[in-house]
Amino acid sequence: MNESRKRDDSNLSPTLKKTKEVTGDSAIAMELPFTLVGAILLAGGAGYLLDRWLNTKPIFMIILGALGFIAGVREVIRRLPGK
């Protein structure tokens, strides 16, 4: 049943192929900023809560925020299509 639902791109017109490609690229472009910012906010927020709990300066927020940035950039690079 899954095979019948799969679409074969070989019988599409060049215009439809280009439209499908642009739509996919647009979806990726809209998703990637949220991936990066989400990783930074999640890790930085965890660091903020850890700093409040331990009554420390914002060292954990800075460290975890930087780790979130690195993880976000890594995820963005992983999701980019290899064209």
N, C-alpha and C positions, 0 to 999 in steps of 0.2 A: 504494500500500500504506500509506503514511503517513496518507493521508486516512481510511482505515478504522480506524486506531488512535486517531485524535483523538476525543476525547469531546465531545459536544455538551451544554453545560450547560442548554440550554433545556428539555430534557425531564426534568430532575431535580426532585425535590420540594423545596420550600423548606427542609425540614430538612436534606437532603443538601447543598444549596447553602451553607447556613450552616456545616455541619460542614466542608466543603471550605475555606471562607474562614477559619475559625478554625484549621484545621490549617496552612494556608499562613502565617497570621500567626504561629503558634507556631514554625514552622520558621525564619522570619525572626528572631524574637526570640531563638532559641537560637543563631543563626549570628552575629549582629552583635557580641556581646561578644568572640568569638574573632577576628573581623576586626580590631577595634580593638586588642586586646591583642597580637595577632600582629604588626601593623605596628609597634607601639612596641618590642616585644622584638627584632624583626629589625633595625630601624634602630639601636636602642640597643646591641645586640650587635655590630653592625658598627662603631659608634663606639668601643666598648670595645676591640675588636681593633685598631682603628686607633691608639688611644691607647697600647696596649701596644707596638705595633710602632714608633711614633715616640717612645716614652718621654715622653709629654706628660701633663699633668694631665687630668682627665676632661672636657676641653672638647669633644672630638669626640663623646663619649658623650652629653653634654647637648644639643649642637646636633642630632645625628642622631636622638636620642630625641625631641626636640621636633618635628623634621620628620616622624618616624614618627607622632607623635600627630596632627599636622595631616593627614597622608595617611590615617590611620585614620578620623578624623572625616569627612573628605571622602568616603571610600568608604562609610561608614555612611550618610551623607546620600544618596549616590547610589543605594544599595540600598533605601532606604525606599520603600514604595509611595506614589505620589502620590494619596492619597485625599482 
